[in-house]
Amino acid sequence: MKHQLVHIALVVPDYDEAIAHYRDAFGFALVEDRVMGPGKRWVLVKPPGDAGAALLLARATNDEQHSRIGNQSGGRVFLFLHTDDFDASLARALAHGAVATETPRSEAYGRVVVLLDRYGNKWDLIEPR
């Protein structure tokens, strides 16, 4: 039996704002943007060339969902993004609204920094060794 993780839902306040943020700050490509009914869209973004899971941008539609924006993981790092050019990826993210919560550091597995995206989600930006 084979399984593959294909989408990770990420609650956001607005589809178009989120598409622009993940495109500009993280270099993600828009994979799909399909209307699913009044006020609902199926929006997928992912790093270009990545065969892994895509982010499904899910617009919050009620108070409970709005309360989870930026804190879907209880304050822990939620998403992990590998890069082959740490300095350029970090500079791009910071120039487009991401915030570093620490100074970049070297670990046994590579260079890493924790970033907050525009909504407060914690990301590990990692350049593996």
trRosetta pair geometry for C-beta under 8 A, 3 or more apart (Angstrom, degrees):
i j d omega theta_ij theta_ji phi_ij phi_ji
5 8 7.4 29 166 -58 112 89
5 52 7.6 6 84 -173 93 83
5 53 4.8 -35 122 -72 93 124
6 53 5.7 153 -176 -118 12 73
6 54 6.9 -4 163 22 64 86
7 44 6.8 -85 -114 -114 110 109
7 53 6.0 177 -79 -163 14 93
7 54 5.5 -24 -106 67 71 81
7 55 7.4 91 -158 -149 70 11
7 56 4.4 42 -177 -32 120 116
8 53 5.4 67 -17 148 96 136
8 54 7.6 -168 25 91 72 36
8 55 5.7 -40 70 -111 88 58
8 56 6.7 -179 77 18 32 83
8 79 7.5 151 108 -102 155 104
9 55 8.0 103 -125 -168 14 61
9 56 4.7 -37 -98 74 60 110
9 58 4.8 15 -166 -14 101 135
10 18 7.8 166 104 -165 113 140
10 55 5.0 -11 4 -166 129 108
10 56 6.8 153 17 71 72 53
10 57 5.9 -32 69 -106 95 52
10 58 6.6 156 69 22 38 85
10 72 7.1 -123 -132 -10 60 156
10 121 7.1 -21 -151 -74 116 161
11 58 5.3 -45 -98 80 55 98
11 59 7.8 69 -156 -164 63 8
11 60 5.1 64 -177 -69 106 92
11 65 5.4 -156 -148 -175 139 90
11 66 8.0 -146 156 -88 126 25
11 68 5.2 60 54 94 153 106
11 69 5.3 -114 112 -87 100 67
11 72 6.4 146 22 -74 103 120
12 15 7.1 118 89 -85 124 35
12 17 7.3 -171 163 80 120 95
12 18 3.9 16 -179 -74 164 145
12 57 5.2 -20 16 -163 135 93
12 58 6.8 132 20 64 78 44
12 59 6.1 -49 76 -98 78 51
12 60 7.0 -153 78 -14 26 87
12 69 6.5 97 -119 -129 26 109
12 119 6.3 -113 -120 -70 75 153
13 17 6.9 -14 77 63 90 138
13 18 7.7 155 48 -48 58 107
13 59 7.0 25 164 -146 17 76
13 60 5.9 -27 -102 30 49 112
13 66 7.1 55 -101 -125 88 86
13 69 6.0 26 -48 -117 85 160
13 119 7.4 173 -5 -110 95 115
14 17 4.0 59 83 20 115 114
14 18 6.3 169 83 -14 59 89
14 59 6.5 39 -111 -121 20 108
15 18 6.0 -71 -153 39 24 107
15 19 6.3 24 157 -21 66 107
15 33 7.7 116 171 -141 127 107
15 41 5.4 42 -109 50 157 136
15 43 5.4 158 -148 -35 106 158
15 57 6.0 120 -129 118 67 126
15 59 5.5 -54 -49 -60 84 118
16 19 5.6 -48 -145 33 33 113
16 20 6.4 31 157 -16 64 106
17 20 6.0 -59 -153 38 29 110
17 21 6.3 28 152 -21 65 108
17 118 7.9 -122 154 102 102 151
18 21 5.6 -52 -143 35 33 112
18 22 6.3 19 165 -8 68 107
18 43 7.5 107 86 116 118 147
18 45 8.0 -156 134 0 92 144
18 57 4.7 154 112 -147 142 138
18 119 7.8 6 -106 -39 97 130
19 22 6.6 -65 -147 43 24 98
19 23 6.0 23 157 -18 63 115
19 30 5.8 25 -154 -91 114 115
19 33 7.3 11 -96 -90 145 131
19 43 6.5 -98 -73 -173 106 134
19 45 6.4 172 -125 -66 66 134
19 57 6.8 -115 -62 8 71 169
20 23 5.7 -60 -144 41 27 112
20 24 5.8 11 166 -8 67 115
21 24 6.3 -64 -138 44 22 99
21 25 5.5 -6 176 6 65 120
21 96 7.0 152 -148 148 57 108
21 97 6.3 -70 -136 67 98 141
21 117 6.7 94 151 -180 127 105
21 118 4.8 -96 -138 8 145 136
22 25 6.5 -54 -113 51 24 94
22 26 5.2 -33 -161 41 61 117
22 28 4.2 -17 145 36 98 137
22 45 4.9 101 104 123 141 157
22 55 6.8 -135 -134 59 163 147
22 57 7.7 -143 2 -73 144 126
22 117 7.6 1 -84 -147 77 137
23 26 7.6 -12 -49 56 4 72
23 27 7.2 17 -169 -139 39 13
23 28 5.5 -90 -85 67 44 75
23 29 7.3 74 -115 -99 87 25
23 30 6.8 -20 -79 -39 119 89
23 45 7.1 -108 -60 -143 74 134
24 92 7.9 -161 157 173 55 93
24 96 4.1 -178 128 -146 102 147
24 97 7.8 62 96 17 118 107
25 92 6.7 138 -163 134 36 82
25 93 4.8 58 180 -132 86 58
25 95 7.9 180 -115 69 66 65
25 96 3.7 -150 -82 92 72 119
25 97 5.7 -79 -80 53 130 87
25 98 5.0 125 -168 -28 130 106
25 117 6.8 138 100 -136 155 84
25 118 7.3 -172 -26 -32 156 100
26 47 7.1 -88 146 -87 101 87
26 81 6.6 -99 -151 -136 120 166
26 89 7.8 28 -140 -162 56 94
26 92 7.6 135 -93 113 19 115
26 93 6.2 40 -79 -96 62 95
26 98 7.7 93 -59 -50 84 139
26 117 7.8 -29 -39 -109 123 112
27 47 6.4 41 95 -132 95 77
27 48 6.7 -79 147 5 97 101
27 89 7.4 -79 0 -124 130 83
27 92 6.5 28 -45 134 101 155
28 45 4.2 61 145 163 132 109
28 46 5.9 158 -151 82 98 7
28 47 5.7 -68 -104 -76 68 43
28 48 7.6 165 -147 -31 30 68
28 55 7.3 -28 -145 29 157 120
29 45 6.7 171 80 -153 35 71
29 46 6.4 -26 54 66 81 62
29 47 7.4 60 9 177 85 14
29 48 4.7 86 -25 -78 124 83
30 33 5.9 -13 180 -32 121 114
30 43 7.6 -53 -145 -163 94 86
30 44 7.6 112 -167 83 52 57
30 45 5.7 -38 -101 -99 48 85
31 44 4.1 -51 65 102 113 106
31 45 6.3 177 4 -100 89 25
31 46 5.7 28 -37 16 130 101
31 54 5.6 -68 22 -129 153 150
32 42 6.2 -26 123 117 115 95
32 43 6.9 -170 95 -136 68 29
32 44 4.4 38 41 32 94 108
33 41 6.1 -1 -167 175 70 128
33 42 7.4 170 -142 83 25 58
33 43 5.1 23 -110 -111 75 80
33 44 7.8 -137 -60 30 54 61
34 41 6.4 153 77 -162 40 75
34 42 4.5 -9 58 53 97 103
34 43 7.9 -167 27 -67 57 50
35 40 7.5 99 -167 85 57 58
35 41 5.6 -45 -102 -104 43 80
36 40 4.4 -66 72 114 103 102
36 41 5.9 161 6 -114 92 20
36 42 5.3 97 -50 -29 120 91
37 40 4.8 15 60 47 86 114
39 59 7.6 -120 164 86 83 143
39 61 7.6 105 134 -113 125 113
40 59 7.4 -150 -117 46 55 115
41 59 7.3 66 37 -6 89 120
42 56 7.4 -44 -160 -148 68 101
43 56 6.9 120 75 -162 59 53
43 57 4.2 -39 91 54 117 105
44 54 4.3 32 -170 139 106 143
44 55 7.0 149 -152 75 55 48
44 56 5.8 -27 -95 -97 74 62
44 57 7.6 -168 -84 7 22 81
45 54 6.4 152 70 -171 27 96
45 55 5.2 -20 63 60 84 101
45 57 6.4 41 5 -29 108 114
46 50 5.2 -130 156 67 109 120
46 52 7.4 -179 -158 76 128 72
46 53 7.4 -170 -112 114 122 40
46 54 4.0 -81 -54 -113 118 80
46 55 6.6 164 -78 12 65 73
47 50 4.1 76 72 -21 93 133
47 81 7.1 138 -56 -148 135 103
55 79 7.9 -2 -86 -117 118 146
58 65 7.9 -104 123 -161 106 130
60 65 3.7 174 -142 121 87 108
60 66 4.5 128 149 -72 149 60
60 68 7.4 169 -104 53 122 89
60 69 5.9 -72 -40 -56 143 112
61 65 5.9 42 37 43 56 152
62 65 5.2 91 53 14 71 102
62 66 7.1 -133 99 -5 34 92
63 66 5.6 -56 -145 38 32 112
63 67 6.3 35 156 -25 65 105
64 67 5.7 -54 -152 31 30 114
64 68 7.0 25 151 -18 61 106
65 68 5.8 -60 -156 33 36 110
65 69 7.5 57 147 -43 64 85
66 69 5.9 -28 -161 -7 42 115
67 71 8.0 -55 147 58 61 116
68 71 6.1 -126 -158 71 46 76
68 72 5.4 60 171 -89 103 70
69 119 5.2 -99 167 -170 93 120
69 120 7.4 91 129 42 71 109
70 116 7.9 32 -152 -165 105 101
70 117 7.8 -148 -114 69 82 88
70 119 4.1 -148 -73 144 92 79
70 120 2.8 49 -167 60 127 107
70 121 5.4 -122 -133 -45 49 61
71 74 6.8 69 174 -85 88 17
71 75 6.3 3 -142 -59 97 58
71 120 6.4 -20 -48 112 77 122
71 121 7.8 -145 -56 -91 30 59
72 78 6.0 79 69 -129 96 147
72 121 6.9 1 21 -110 100 104
73 76 4.5 -95 135 59 114 88
73 77 7.3 -48 101 90 155 21
73 78 3.9 -171 -12 -92 140 96
73 121 7.8 84 12 -144 108 82
73 122 7.2 -96 59 44 129 102
75 122 7.5 53 179 -10 37 135
76 122 6.7 -134 127 59 30 137
77 80 7.1 64 148 -71 118 81
77 114 6.1 -110 -91 -124 112 107
77 122 4.4 -102 -108 120 51 115
77 123 6.8 85 -155 -138 90 7
77 124 5.1 38 -169 -36 145 95
78 121 5.2 -74 46 -168 138 96
78 122 5.5 118 5 61 83 74
78 123 7.1 -46 59 -78 77 53
79 121 6.5 35 8 150 113 122
79 122 7.6 165 31 96 71 49
79 123 4.8 -28 76 -110 94 83
79 124 7.6 -161 98 27 48 67
80 123 7.1 162 -89 -164 25 68
80 124 4.7 -5 -118 58 76 105
80 126 6.4 0 -172 5 91 124
81 89 7.8 -167 122 176 118 140
81 123 5.8 5 4 -178 110 120
81 124 7.1 174 29 85 63 56
81 125 5.5 -20 71 -111 101 61
81 126 7.0 157 81 25 47 76
82 126 5.3 -39 -104 79 61 93
82 127 7.3 109 -163 -107 67 31
82 128 5.8 -8 -140 -18 116 105
83 86 5.7 138 86 -83 120 48
83 88 7.9 -160 169 69 135 84
83 89 4.1 -70 -132 -29 165 161
83 125 6.3 5 -1 -174 124 90
83 126 7.1 154 21 78 77 41
83 127 5.3 -51 76 -85 82 79
84 127 6.7 105 -127 -137 19 93
85 88 4.2 2 132 35 120 115
85 89 5.8 137 89 -21 73 92
85 127 7.3 -175 29 -105 3 127
86 89 6.0 -65 -144 41 24 108
86 90 6.0 20 162 -18 65 111
86 104 7.2 113 163 -153 125 146
86 111 4.7 2 -110 89 165 136
86 125 7.1 125 -141 137 78 105
86 126 8.0 -52 -103 168 104 19
86 127 3.7 -79 -58 -27 108 136
87 90 5.9 -57 -144 38 26 109
87 91 6.2 25 158 -18 63 109
88 91 5.8 -55 -144 38 29 111
88 92 6.3 31 156 -20 64 107
89 92 5.8 -54 -148 36 29 112
89 93 6.4 28 155 -18 64 108
89 125 6.0 180 121 -168 121 127
89 127 7.8 163 32 -65 134 100
90 93 5.8 -56 -147 37 30 110
90 94 6.2 24 158 -14 66 109
90 100 7.3 30 -160 -75 106 124
90 104 6.7 -40 -104 -70 160 134
90 113 6.2 60 -113 39 123 146
90 115 7.8 -164 -128 -71 75 128
90 125 6.1 147 -83 112 81 155
91 94 6.0 -59 -145 41 28 107
91 95 6.1 28 157 -21 64 112
92 95 5.8 -61 -146 37 27 111
92 96 6.4 -3 163 4 63 115
93 96 6.4 -81 -150 50 24 93
93 98 3.8 -29 165 40 94 144
93 115 5.7 -33 151 -141 146 158
93 125 6.8 -123 -9 -75 162 151
94 98 5.8 -76 -78 72 38 87
94 99 7.5 85 -121 -101 74 31
94 100 6.6 -21 -89 -23 111 100
97 117 7.6 41 111 -173 98 53
97 118 4.7 9 139 -84 132 100
98 115 4.6 6 173 -178 122 122
98 116 6.4 162 -162 77 68 48
98 117 5.7 -36 -107 -109 89 44
98 118 7.2 -76 -78 -47 52 63
98 123 7.7 -49 -145 40 130 129
99 115 6.7 141 70 -160 39 68
99 116 4.6 -11 58 52 95 103
100 103 7.5 71 147 -90 132 25
100 104 7.4 -62 -148 -49 140 75
100 113 5.4 -35 -136 168 108 127
100 114 7.2 110 -159 78 60 55
100 115 5.8 -42 -95 -100 54 71
101 113 8.0 153 43 171 67 80
101 114 4.6 -39 48 95 113 107
101 115 7.1 -178 -2 -103 86 18
101 116 6.1 89 -49 -27 105 99
101 122 7.3 -24 -5 -124 147 101
102 105 7.0 -33 132 -17 122 110
102 113 6.2 -164 74 -150 87 75
102 114 5.5 60 19 36 110 98
103 113 7.5 -95 140 -117 22 105
104 111 6.0 18 175 -179 113 102
104 112 7.0 167 -153 85 73 30
104 113 4.2 -55 -97 -65 74 114
105 111 7.3 169 88 -150 32 61
105 112 6.1 -26 64 64 78 79
105 113 7.2 132 13 -83 68 64
106 110 7.5 -98 -146 154 65 25
106 111 5.6 -36 -99 -96 66 67
106 112 7.9 129 -112 19 20 75
107 110 6.4 0 62 54 85 39
107 111 7.7 150 21 -101 74 18
107 112 5.6 -2 7 13 120 123
108 129 7.6 -69 155 -11 42 143
109 112 7.6 39 80 -41 98 126
109 126 7.1 -19 118 -162 108 130
109 128 6.2 -53 164 -131 79 75
109 129 6.3 -148 178 3 28 102
110 126 5.3 90 84 -178 127 90
110 127 5.1 -155 171 90 122 53
110 128 4.2 -118 -52 -126 150 25
110 129 4.6 -149 -80 -31 76 66
111 126 7.0 155 83 -153 53 50
111 127 4.5 10 51 48 102 103
112 124 5.6 -18 -158 -169 112 99
112 125 6.8 153 -150 78 54 53
112 126 4.8 -6 -99 -102 89 78
112 127 7.8 -151 -65 26 51 62
113 124 7.6 151 74 -152 33 54
113 125 5.3 -11 58 55 84 103
114 122 5.7 -14 -170 -164 106 102
114 123 7.1 149 -158 75 54 46
114 124 6.1 -34 -98 -94 65 61
114 125 7.9 172 -99 15 15 77
115 122 7.3 145 77 -154 43 50
115 123 4.7 -21 63 62 94 101
115 124 7.9 156 19 -99 79 13
115 125 5.5 46 -8 -19 122 112
116 120 5.5 -19 -165 -133 114 36
116 121 6.9 140 -153 65 60 38
116 122 6.1 -33 -94 -93 67 57
116 123 7.6 165 -92 17 17 84
117 120 7.2 -49 64 23 67 18
117 121 4.8 1 31 53 111 94
117 123 6.3 74 -39 -17 95 121
